[in-house]
Amino acid sequence: MLESSSCRTAAWKLGAHVDQLVLNILKRGQGFIDTGAICGIINMDKTYLSAAINEVCQCATELDQESYRIVKTLLKLKGSRYQLRTAQTGA
């Protein structure tokens, strides 16, 4: 189940370290899938660059702090240069 889940597929698109972090969260759950943490990390691609998410997930794994909260905190500490630029609309 862990190898072919839709969570892993979405995570892999963001990077190998995101996939590894999601796999570790899935394994840690012992049958319980922490969808909040996993979906939260995967959906960060709407705000942050994939490369930044991947880099931060690597840091979280190395620190053995694999959670949505640490990924979000590390991305905020990285600063706005890692955020996606939104198109400005108006006149």
PyMOL commands that set and color helices and strands:
alter all, ss='L'
color gray80, all
select helices_A, chain A and resi 6-14+16-28+35-46+50-62+68-78+80-82
alter helices_A, ss='H'
color red, helices_A
deselect
rebuild
show_as cartoon
